[in-house]
Amino acid sequence: MGVSVHTPRLEMKTKVVKARSAAKSKTPANERFYSAQVVDGMERAASRAMLYAVGFKKEDFKKAQIGVASTWSMVTPCNIHIDQLAVSVAQGINEAGGKAVVFNTITISDGISMGTEGMKYSLVSREVIADSIETVAGCEGFDGIVAIGGCDKICPDASWPWRD
């Protein structure tokens, strides 16, 4: 099992966005650079409404949003326990003052498909997994990511989107 943690680069921030975010929140602007773009301001009310529907509270919008990429599935014994780890990780993030958002990605088992046509999907699955984590993180505006993988196929994939 591997856990990959990444906080996006801060060099892309502008002074204007930093100042605006810092004025709206007690959380330093550099901790909410991405989520502030998705949820702050009147024009982002629809985004907040969607997040209220999944359990966000008003105070959660002032916290850094940390995505927890779970590779849980019943496809392989390597990942059968990942949902429990994701819950524990989310609890730790929330207790530390962030707002955890758990999401899933696919998993495959080349150990199970070995010697069959299914092996054709093994290598390409790495790109699909990495792309899916990156897609969710980019769309949702997470300020950081914790990716949890449980086998030799998933662990590299969970860290790929965050490599320079």
PyMOL commands that place a pseudoatom at each C-alpha (Angstrom):
pseudoatom trace, name=CA, resn=MET, resi=1, chain=A, elem=C, hetatm=0, pos=[0.000, 0.000, 0.000]
pseudoatom trace, name=CA, resn=GLY, resi=2, chain=A, elem=C, hetatm=0, pos=[1.259, 3.484, -0.791]
pseudoatom trace, name=CA, resn=VAL, resi=3, chain=A, elem=C, hetatm=0, pos=[0.122, 6.965, 0.017]
pseudoatom trace, name=CA, resn=SER, resi=4, chain=A, elem=C, hetatm=0, pos=[1.113, 9.880, -2.162]
pseudoatom trace, name=CA, resn=VAL, resi=5, chain=A, elem=C, hetatm=0, pos=[0.670, 13.425, -0.872]
pseudoatom trace, name=CA, resn=HIS, resi=6, chain=A, elem=C, hetatm=0, pos=[0.915, 16.521, -3.037]
pseudoatom trace, name=CA, resn=THR, resi=7, chain=A, elem=C, hetatm=0, pos=[0.233, 20.182, -2.587]
pseudoatom trace, name=CA, resn=PRO, resi=8, chain=A, elem=C, hetatm=0, pos=[0.049, 21.981, -5.951]
pseudoatom trace, name=CA, resn=ARG, resi=9, chain=A, elem=C, hetatm=0, pos=[2.747, 24.480, -6.868]
pseudoatom trace, name=CA, resn=LEU, resi=10, chain=A, elem=C, hetatm=0, pos=[2.247, 27.904, -5.431]
pseudoatom trace, name=CA, resn=GLU, resi=11, chain=A, elem=C, hetatm=0, pos=[4.283, 29.817, -8.014]
pseudoatom trace, name=CA, resn=MET, resi=12, chain=A, elem=C, hetatm=0, pos=[1.236, 30.298, -10.227]
pseudoatom trace, name=CA, resn=LYS, resi=13, chain=A, elem=C, hetatm=0, pos=[-0.508, 32.548, -7.724]
pseudoatom trace, name=CA, resn=THR, resi=14, chain=A, elem=C, hetatm=0, pos=[-0.880, 36.210, -8.361]
pseudoatom trace, name=CA, resn=LYS, resi=15, chain=A, elem=C, hetatm=0, pos=[-0.708, 38.902, -5.714]
pseudoatom trace, name=CA, resn=VAL, resi=16, chain=A, elem=C, hetatm=0, pos=[-4.262, 39.987, -6.507]
pseudoatom trace, name=CA, resn=VAL, resi=17, chain=A, elem=C, hetatm=0, pos=[-5.742, 36.535, -5.907]
pseudoatom trace, name=CA, resn=LYS, resi=18, chain=A, elem=C, hetatm=0, pos=[-3.688, 36.113, -2.732]
pseudoatom trace, name=CA, resn=ALA, resi=19, chain=A, elem=C, hetatm=0, pos=[-4.864, 39.414, -1.324]
pseudoatom trace, name=CA, resn=ARG, resi=20, chain=A, elem=C, hetatm=0, pos=[-8.506, 38.776, -2.239]
pseudoatom trace, name=CA, resn=SER, resi=21, chain=A, elem=C, hetatm=0, pos=[-8.488, 35.277, -0.739]
pseudoatom trace, name=CA, resn=ALA, resi=22, chain=A, elem=C, hetatm=0, pos=[-6.724, 36.420, 2.428]
pseudoatom trace, name=CA, resn=ALA, resi=23, chain=A, elem=C, hetatm=0, pos=[-9.288, 39.169, 2.923]
pseudoatom trace, name=CA, resn=LYS, resi=24, chain=A, elem=C, hetatm=0, pos=[-12.176, 36.686, 2.690]
pseudoatom trace, name=CA, resn=SER, resi=25, chain=A, elem=C, hetatm=0, pos=[-10.732, 34.009, 4.945]
pseudoatom trace, name=CA, resn=LYS, resi=26, chain=A, elem=C, hetatm=0, pos=[-8.676, 33.522, 8.068]
pseudoatom trace, name=CA, resn=THR, resi=27, chain=A, elem=C, hetatm=0, pos=[-6.947, 30.653, 6.268]
pseudoatom trace, name=CA, resn=PRO, resi=28, chain=A, elem=C, hetatm=0, pos=[-3.795, 31.907, 4.501]
pseudoatom trace, name=CA, resn=ALA, resi=29, chain=A, elem=C, hetatm=0, pos=[-4.412, 32.472, 0.792]
pseudoatom trace, name=CA, resn=ASN, resi=30, chain=A, elem=C, hetatm=0, pos=[-1.723, 30.013, -0.237]
pseudoatom trace, name=CA, resn=GLU, resi=31, chain=A, elem=C, hetatm=0, pos=[-3.624, 27.204, 1.504]
pseudoatom trace, name=CA, resn=ARG, resi=32, chain=A, elem=C, hetatm=0, pos=[-6.808, 27.810, -0.520]
pseudoatom trace, name=CA, resn=PHE, resi=33, chain=A, elem=C, hetatm=0, pos=[-5.528, 28.979, -3.872]
pseudoatom trace, name=CA, resn=TYR, resi=34, chain=A, elem=C, hetatm=0, pos=[-7.414, 26.406, -5.949]
pseudoatom trace, name=CA, resn=SER, resi=35, chain=A, elem=C, hetatm=0, pos=[-10.560, 25.882, -3.891]
pseudoatom trace, name=CA, resn=ALA, resi=36, chain=A, elem=C, hetatm=0, pos=[-11.059, 29.655, -3.538]
pseudoatom trace, name=CA, resn=GLN, resi=37, chain=A, elem=C, hetatm=0, pos=[-11.385, 29.873, -7.324]
pseudoatom trace, name=CA, resn=VAL, resi=38, chain=A, elem=C, hetatm=0, pos=[-14.138, 27.247, -7.260]
pseudoatom trace, name=CA, resn=VAL, resi=39, chain=A, elem=C, hetatm=0, pos=[-16.213, 28.266, -4.212]
pseudoatom trace, name=CA, resn=ASP, resi=40, chain=A, elem=C, hetatm=0, pos=[-15.545, 31.903, -3.228]
pseudoatom trace, name=CA, resn=GLY, resi=41, chain=A, elem=C, hetatm=0, pos=[-17.746, 34.802, -4.290]
pseudoatom trace, name=CA, resn=MET, resi=42, chain=A, elem=C, hetatm=0, pos=[-21.366, 35.328, -5.272]
pseudoatom trace, name=CA, resn=GLU, resi=43, chain=A, elem=C, hetatm=0, pos=[-20.760, 33.973, -8.765]
pseudoatom trace, name=CA, resn=ARG, resi=44, chain=A, elem=C, hetatm=0, pos=[-19.769, 30.598, -7.248]
pseudoatom trace, name=CA, resn=ALA, resi=45, chain=A, elem=C, hetatm=0, pos=[-23.050, 30.107, -5.318]
pseudoatom trace, name=CA, resn=ALA, resi=46, chain=A, elem=C, hetatm=0, pos=[-24.078, 27.173, -7.530]
pseudoatom trace, name=CA, resn=SER, resi=47, chain=A, elem=C, hetatm=0, pos=[-20.791, 25.412, -6.782]
pseudoatom trace, name=CA, resn=ARG, resi=48, chain=A, elem=C, hetatm=0, pos=[-21.318, 25.853, -3.055]
pseudoatom trace, name=CA, resn=ALA, resi=49, chain=A, elem=C, hetatm=0, pos=[-24.904, 24.606, -3.367]
pseudoatom trace, name=CA, resn=MET, resi=50, chain=A, elem=C, hetatm=0, pos=[-23.675, 21.375, -4.931]
pseudoatom trace, name=CA, resn=LEU, resi=51, chain=A, elem=C, hetatm=0, pos=[-21.176, 20.922, -2.103]
pseudoatom trace, name=CA, resn=TYR, resi=52, chain=A, elem=C, hetatm=0, pos=[-23.782, 21.628, 0.570]
pseudoatom trace, name=CA, resn=ALA, resi=53, chain=A, elem=C, hetatm=0, pos=[-25.706, 18.727, -0.950]
pseudoatom trace, name=CA, resn=VAL, resi=54, chain=A, elem=C, hetatm=0, pos=[-22.803, 16.357, -0.257]
pseudoatom trace, name=CA, resn=GLY, resi=55, chain=A, elem=C, hetatm=0, pos=[-22.379, 17.452, 3.354]
pseudoatom trace, name=CA, resn=PHE, resi=56, chain=A, elem=C, hetatm=0, pos=[-20.341, 20.667, 3.337]
pseudoatom trace, name=CA, resn=LYS, resi=57, chain=A, elem=C, hetatm=0, pos=[-21.165, 23.196, 6.038]
pseudoatom trace, name=CA, resn=LYS, resi=58, chain=A, elem=C, hetatm=0, pos=[-20.723, 26.965, 5.740]
pseudoatom trace, name=CA, resn=GLU, resi=59, chain=A, elem=C, hetatm=0, pos=[-17.436, 26.896, 7.693]
pseudoatom trace, name=CA, resn=ASP, resi=60, chain=A, elem=C, hetatm=0, pos=[-15.996, 24.219, 5.365]
pseudoatom trace, name=CA, resn=PHE, resi=61, chain=A, elem=C, hetatm=0, pos=[-15.713, 26.760, 2.557]
pseudoatom trace, name=CA, resn=LYS, resi=62, chain=A, elem=C, hetatm=0, pos=[-13.031, 28.623, 4.525]
pseudoatom trace, name=CA, resn=LYS, resi=63, chain=A, elem=C, hetatm=0, pos=[-10.856, 25.509, 4.810]
pseudoatom trace, name=CA, resn=ALA, resi=64, chain=A, elem=C, hetatm=0, pos=[-8.314, 24.075, 2.402]
pseudoatom trace, name=CA, resn=GLN, resi=65, chain=A, elem=C, hetatm=0, pos=[-10.016, 21.320, 0.404]
pseudoatom trace, name=CA, resn=ILE, resi=66, chain=A, elem=C, hetatm=0, pos=[-7.973, 18.145, 0.226]
pseudoatom trace, name=CA, resn=GLY, resi=67, chain=A, elem=C, hetatm=0, pos=[-8.967, 15.419, -2.216]
pseudoatom trace, name=CA, resn=VAL, resi=68, chain=A, elem=C, hetatm=0, pos=[-8.580, 11.832, -1.026]
pseudoatom trace, name=CA, resn=ALA, resi=69, chain=A, elem=C, hetatm=0, pos=[-8.219, 9.568, -4.061]
pseudoatom trace, name=CA, resn=SER, resi=70, chain=A, elem=C, hetatm=0, pos=[-9.353, 6.093, -3.073]
pseudoatom trace, name=CA, resn=THR, resi=71, chain=A, elem=C, hetatm=0, pos=[-8.632, 3.063, -5.208]
pseudoatom trace, name=CA, resn=TRP, resi=72, chain=A, elem=C, hetatm=0, pos=[-11.049, 0.890, -3.264]
pseudoatom trace, name=CA, resn=SER, resi=73, chain=A, elem=C, hetatm=0, pos=[-12.692, -1.965, -5.091]
pseudoatom trace, name=CA, resn=MET, resi=74, chain=A, elem=C, hetatm=0, pos=[-13.528, -5.614, -4.708]
pseudoatom trace, name=CA, resn=VAL, resi=75, chain=A, elem=C, hetatm=0, pos=[-11.617, -6.409, -7.901]
pseudoatom trace, name=CA, resn=THR, resi=76, chain=A, elem=C, hetatm=0, pos=[-8.390, -7.324, -6.130]
pseudoatom trace, name=CA, resn=PRO, resi=77, chain=A, elem=C, hetatm=0, pos=[-7.372, -8.202, -2.569]
pseudoatom trace, name=CA, resn=CYS, resi=78, chain=A, elem=C, hetatm=0, pos=[-4.775, -5.424, -2.674]
pseudoatom trace, name=CA, resn=ASN, resi=79, chain=A, elem=C, hetatm=0, pos=[-7.501, -2.764, -2.632]
pseudoatom trace, name=CA, resn=ILE, resi=80, chain=A, elem=C, hetatm=0, pos=[-10.315, -4.325, -0.616]
pseudoatom trace, name=CA, resn=HIS, resi=81, chain=A, elem=C, hetatm=0, pos=[-9.371, -2.334, 2.511]
pseudoatom trace, name=CA, resn=ILE, resi=82, chain=A, elem=C, hetatm=0, pos=[-8.693, 1.032, 0.881]
pseudoatom trace, name=CA, resn=ASP, resi=83, chain=A, elem=C, hetatm=0, pos=[-12.151, 2.432, 1.688]
pseudoatom trace, name=CA, resn=GLN, resi=84, chain=A, elem=C, hetatm=0, pos=[-11.397, 2.117, 5.400]
pseudoatom trace, name=CA, resn=LEU, resi=85, chain=A, elem=C, hetatm=0, pos=[-8.034, 3.833, 4.942]
pseudoatom trace, name=CA, resn=ALA, resi=86, chain=A, elem=C, hetatm=0, pos=[-9.689, 6.651, 2.985]
pseudoatom trace, name=CA, resn=VAL, resi=87, chain=A, elem=C, hetatm=0, pos=[-12.175, 7.213, 5.815]
pseudoatom trace, name=CA, resn=SER, resi=88, chain=A, elem=C, hetatm=0, pos=[-9.301, 7.397, 8.320]
pseudoatom trace, name=CA, resn=VAL, resi=89, chain=A, elem=C, hetatm=0, pos=[-7.337, 9.789, 6.105]
pseudoatom trace, name=CA, resn=ALA, resi=90, chain=A, elem=C, hetatm=0, pos=[-10.396, 12.014, 5.663]
pseudoatom trace, name=CA, resn=GLN, resi=91, chain=A, elem=C, hetatm=0, pos=[-10.968, 12.063, 9.409]
pseudoatom trace, name=CA, resn=GLY, resi=92, chain=A, elem=C, hetatm=0, pos=[-7.351, 13.127, 9.973]
pseudoatom trace, name=CA, resn=ILE, resi=93, chain=A, elem=C, hetatm=0, pos=[-7.596, 15.901, 7.387]
pseudoatom trace, name=CA, resn=ASN, resi=94, chain=A, elem=C, hetatm=0, pos=[-10.820, 17.209, 8.925]
pseudoatom trace, name=CA, resn=GLU, resi=95, chain=A, elem=C, hetatm=0, pos=[-9.392, 17.072, 12.452]
pseudoatom trace, name=CA, resn=ALA, resi=96, chain=A, elem=C, hetatm=0, pos=[-6.315, 18.992, 11.267]
pseudoatom trace, name=CA, resn=GLY, resi=97, chain=A, elem=C, hetatm=0, pos=[-8.486, 21.857, 9.997]
pseudoatom trace, name=CA, resn=GLY, resi=98, chain=A, elem=C, hetatm=0, pos=[-8.870, 20.951, 6.337]
pseudoatom trace, name=CA, resn=LYS, resi=99, chain=A, elem=C, hetatm=0, pos=[-11.927, 19.702, 4.468]
pseudoatom trace, name=CA, resn=ALA, resi=100, chain=A, elem=C, hetatm=0, pos=[-11.490, 16.221, 3.042]
pseudoatom trace, name=CA, resn=VAL, resi=101, chain=A, elem=C, hetatm=0, pos=[-13.294, 15.183, -0.137]
pseudoatom trace, name=CA, resn=VAL, resi=102, chain=A, elem=C, hetatm=0, pos=[-13.084, 11.459, -0.870]
pseudoatom trace, name=CA, resn=PHE, resi=103, chain=A, elem=C, hetatm=0, pos=[-13.415, 10.212, -4.447]
pseudoatom trace, name=CA, resn=ASN, resi=104, chain=A, elem=C, hetatm=0, pos=[-12.690, 6.941, -6.249]
pseudoatom trace, name=CA, resn=THR, resi=105, chain=A, elem=C, hetatm=0, pos=[-10.835, 5.843, -9.308]
pseudoatom trace, name=CA, resn=ILE, resi=106, chain=A, elem=C, hetatm=0, pos=[-10.626, 2.485, -11.061]
pseudoatom trace, name=CA, resn=THR, resi=107, chain=A, elem=C, hetatm=0, pos=[-8.398, -0.421, -10.208]
pseudoatom trace, name=CA, resn=ILE, resi=108, chain=A, elem=C, hetatm=0, pos=[-7.485, -3.523, -12.154]
pseudoatom trace, name=CA, resn=SER, resi=109, chain=A, elem=C, hetatm=0, pos=[-5.639, -6.721, -11.358]
pseudoatom trace, name=CA, resn=ASP, resi=110, chain=A, elem=C, hetatm=0, pos=[-3.163, -7.944, -13.893]
pseudoatom trace, name=CA, resn=GLY, resi=111, chain=A, elem=C, hetatm=0, pos=[-2.525, -10.854, -11.518]
pseudoatom trace, name=CA, resn=ILE, resi=112, chain=A, elem=C, hetatm=0, pos=[-6.059, -12.041, -12.146]
pseudoatom trace, name=CA, resn=SER, resi=113, chain=A, elem=C, hetatm=0, pos=[-6.085, -11.311, -15.888]
pseudoatom trace, name=CA, resn=MET, resi=114, chain=A, elem=C, hetatm=0, pos=[-2.592, -12.693, -16.559]
pseudoatom trace, name=CA, resn=GLY, resi=115, chain=A, elem=C, hetatm=0, pos=[-2.468, -14.852, -19.677]
pseudoatom trace, name=CA, resn=THR, resi=116, chain=A, elem=C, hetatm=0, pos=[-5.794, -13.584, -21.003]
pseudoatom trace, name=CA, resn=GLU, resi=117, chain=A, elem=C, hetatm=0, pos=[-6.984, -10.832, -23.313]
pseudoatom trace, name=CA, resn=GLY, resi=118, chain=A, elem=C, hetatm=0, pos=[-7.486, -8.754, -20.171]
pseudoatom trace, name=CA, resn=MET, resi=119, chain=A, elem=C, hetatm=0, pos=[-3.727, -8.140, -19.974]
pseudoatom trace, name=CA, resn=LYS, resi=120, chain=A, elem=C, hetatm=0, pos=[-4.090, -5.718, -22.890]
pseudoatom trace, name=CA, resn=TYR, resi=121, chain=A, elem=C, hetatm=0, pos=[-5.671, -3.299, -20.409]
pseudoatom trace, name=CA, resn=SER, resi=122, chain=A, elem=C, hetatm=0, pos=[-2.976, -3.539, -17.769]
pseudoatom trace, name=CA, resn=LEU, resi=123, chain=A, elem=C, hetatm=0, pos=[-0.483, -0.935, -18.986]
pseudoatom trace, name=CA, resn=VAL, resi=124, chain=A, elem=C, hetatm=0, pos=[-3.091, 1.499, -20.286]
pseudoatom trace, name=CA, resn=SER, resi=125, chain=A, elem=C, hetatm=0, pos=[-4.839, 1.377, -16.903]
pseudoatom trace, name=CA, resn=ARG, resi=126, chain=A, elem=C, hetatm=0, pos=[-1.937, 3.321, -15.401]
pseudoatom trace, name=CA, resn=GLU, resi=127, chain=A, elem=C, hetatm=0, pos=[-2.697, 6.301, -17.615]
pseudoatom trace, name=CA, resn=VAL, resi=128, chain=A, elem=C, hetatm=0, pos=[-6.439, 6.001, -16.992]
pseudoatom trace, name=CA, resn=ILE, resi=129, chain=A, elem=C, hetatm=0, pos=[-5.942, 5.956, -13.213]
pseudoatom trace, name=CA, resn=ALA, resi=130, chain=A, elem=C, hetatm=0, pos=[-3.471, 8.854, -13.230]
pseudoatom trace, name=CA, resn=ASP, resi=131, chain=A, elem=C, hetatm=0, pos=[-5.648, 10.873, -15.607]
pseudoatom trace, name=CA, resn=SER, resi=132, chain=A, elem=C, hetatm=0, pos=[-8.787, 10.249, -13.559]
pseudoatom trace, name=CA, resn=ILE, resi=133, chain=A, elem=C, hetatm=0, pos=[-7.149, 11.490, -10.346]
pseudoatom trace, name=CA, resn=GLU, resi=134, chain=A, elem=C, hetatm=0, pos=[-5.781, 14.549, -12.116]
pseudoatom trace, name=CA, resn=THR, resi=135, chain=A, elem=C, hetatm=0, pos=[-9.158, 15.231, -13.754]
pseudoatom trace, name=CA, resn=VAL, resi=136, chain=A, elem=C, hetatm=0, pos=[-11.098, 15.195, -10.491]
pseudoatom trace, name=CA, resn=ALA, resi=137, chain=A, elem=C, hetatm=0, pos=[-8.466, 17.264, -8.679]
pseudoatom trace, name=CA, resn=GLY, resi=138, chain=A, elem=C, hetatm=0, pos=[-8.368, 19.870, -11.426]
pseudoatom trace, name=CA, resn=CYS, resi=139, chain=A, elem=C, hetatm=0, pos=[-12.130, 20.118, -11.826]
pseudoatom trace, name=CA, resn=GLU, resi=140, chain=A, elem=C, hetatm=0, pos=[-12.897, 20.327, -8.116]
pseudoatom trace, name=CA, resn=GLY, resi=141, chain=A, elem=C, hetatm=0, pos=[-10.097, 22.770, -7.309]
pseudoatom trace, name=CA, resn=PHE, resi=142, chain=A, elem=C, hetatm=0, pos=[-8.464, 20.746, -4.567]
pseudoatom trace, name=CA, resn=ASP, resi=143, chain=A, elem=C, hetatm=0, pos=[-5.714, 22.500, -2.651]
pseudoatom trace, name=CA, resn=GLY, resi=144, chain=A, elem=C, hetatm=0, pos=[-3.950, 19.186, -2.079]
pseudoatom trace, name=CA, resn=ILE, resi=145, chain=A, elem=C, hetatm=0, pos=[-4.301, 15.464, -2.743]
pseudoatom trace, name=CA, resn=VAL, resi=146, chain=A, elem=C, hetatm=0, pos=[-3.789, 12.281, -0.756]
pseudoatom trace, name=CA, resn=ALA, resi=147, chain=A, elem=C, hetatm=0, pos=[-3.843, 9.297, -3.120]
pseudoatom trace, name=CA, resn=ILE, resi=148, chain=A, elem=C, hetatm=0, pos=[-4.137, 5.814, -1.616]
pseudoatom trace, name=CA, resn=GLY, resi=149, chain=A, elem=C, hetatm=0, pos=[-3.166, 2.792, -3.670]
pseudoatom trace, name=CA, resn=GLY, resi=150, chain=A, elem=C, hetatm=0, pos=[-2.824, -0.832, -2.696]
pseudoatom trace, name=CA, resn=CYS, resi=151, chain=A, elem=C, hetatm=0, pos=[-0.779, -2.710, -5.291]
pseudoatom trace, name=CA, resn=ASP, resi=152, chain=A, elem=C, hetatm=0, pos=[2.170, -2.381, -7.630]
pseudoatom trace, name=CA, resn=LYS, resi=153, chain=A, elem=C, hetatm=0, pos=[-0.190, -1.312, -10.419]
pseudoatom trace, name=CA, resn=ILE, resi=154, chain=A, elem=C, hetatm=0, pos=[-1.907, 1.491, -8.496]
pseudoatom trace, name=CA, resn=CYS, resi=155, chain=A, elem=C, hetatm=0, pos=[0.901, 3.036, -6.402]
pseudoatom trace, name=CA, resn=PRO, resi=156, chain=A, elem=C, hetatm=0, pos=[2.827, 4.516, -9.353]
pseudoatom trace, name=CA, resn=ASP, resi=157, chain=A, elem=C, hetatm=0, pos=[-0.437, 5.691, -10.907]
pseudoatom trace, name=CA, resn=ALA, resi=158, chain=A, elem=C, hetatm=0, pos=[-1.467, 7.513, -7.749]
pseudoatom trace, name=CA, resn=SER, resi=159, chain=A, elem=C, hetatm=0, pos=[1.703, 9.596, -7.864]
pseudoatom trace, name=CA, resn=TRP, resi=160, chain=A, elem=C, hetatm=0, pos=[1.962, 10.223, -11.634]
pseudoatom trace, name=CA, resn=PRO, resi=161, chain=A, elem=C, hetatm=0, pos=[-0.376, 13.212, -11.918]
pseudoatom trace, name=CA, resn=TRP, resi=162, chain=A, elem=C, hetatm=0, pos=[1.752, 15.123, -9.455]
pseudoatom trace, name=CA, resn=ARG, resi=163, chain=A, elem=C, hetatm=0, pos=[5.182, 14.608, -10.950]
pseudoatom trace, name=CA, resn=ASP, resi=164, chain=A, elem=C, hetatm=0, pos=[6.949, 17.574, -12.524]
for i in range(1, 164): cmd.bond("trace and resi %d" % i, "trace and resi %d" % (i + 1))
show_as sticks, trace
zoom trace
